[in-house]
């Protein structure tokens, strides 16, 4: 690694663009669901399961909270999931949300039957109030393919199964990560093998120290990245001060 590469990494990180010495990625916020996000903007889903597919292969799943925004999806689940989605130029990504992860399909079907019995004489679009947030109901109805004004008592088994699939596999198509300037955490940076872990000094350039996101280190959301920044920053500052004494 040359001095020019080192300072290029420092300059990019300082301006918020992230280091590129070991590659750069900052997709914690994802551009997604272009056809549905405008309707779902501001909706927060708690206690849901999120699964990431890369070229239709399941690569990651987690449980928690996510948020629909005007541009796509964000929130703790997405921040962690984005760490596994780093090849947008070569591969296709999509998300599936299990809106009812506490229930398997058989249990959820029983729940649907109970709700449908309660709302038997209502229109289908008015029979999901106990099951879903209001903002989500029109999108789920559209994805299910069931006419909103069809009476609940007229729903067929096949239609109920269609609804069940949407609830357990709510689709979110991902088009791209958001710009690096919008990122909360970036990966990539100065190769850690070229930095002395006892002092944070470069092994290649005397009296040059690295800390935080200048380094090729990153972690899931939850304060870990802040801890990396604080710990390495303190050590680098102490080491630089001791060197001057």
LINTA-V375499 format. One line per field, one symbol per residue. ss: DSSP state (2 for helix, 1 for strand, 0 for the rest). psi: psi as a letter, one per 30 degrees, with the letter a starting at -180 (. if undefined). burial: # if it has 9 or more other C-alpha atoms within 8 Angstrom, else .. A space follows every 50 residues. Layout:
BEGIN
ss = ???
psi = ???
burial = ???
END
This chain:
BEGIN
ss = 00222222222222000000000010000111000022220001111111 11110011111111111100011102222222220000000011111100 00002222222222222200001222000000022222222222000000 12220022222222222201111111100222000010010222100000 110000001002221000000002222222222222222222220
psi = kleeeefeeeeeeeggfllgeglkkihfkkklheffeeefkfkkklhlkk kkkjhgkkfkklkbklkkaffbkaleeeeeeffgighffflkkllkkjfi ffkleeeeeeeeeeeeeeheglkefgggefelkeffeeeeeeefgkkfgk keffkleeeeeeeeeeefhkkjkkellllfffleklllakkffgkjfffg kkffjkgklllbgflikllllgfeeeeeeeeeeeeeeeeeeeef.
burial = ....##.###.##...##################..##.##.#...#### ####...############.#############.#..#....######## #......##..#..##..##.####.###.....########.#.....# ##..#...################.###.#..#..######..###..## ##......##########.##..##..###.##.##..##.....
END
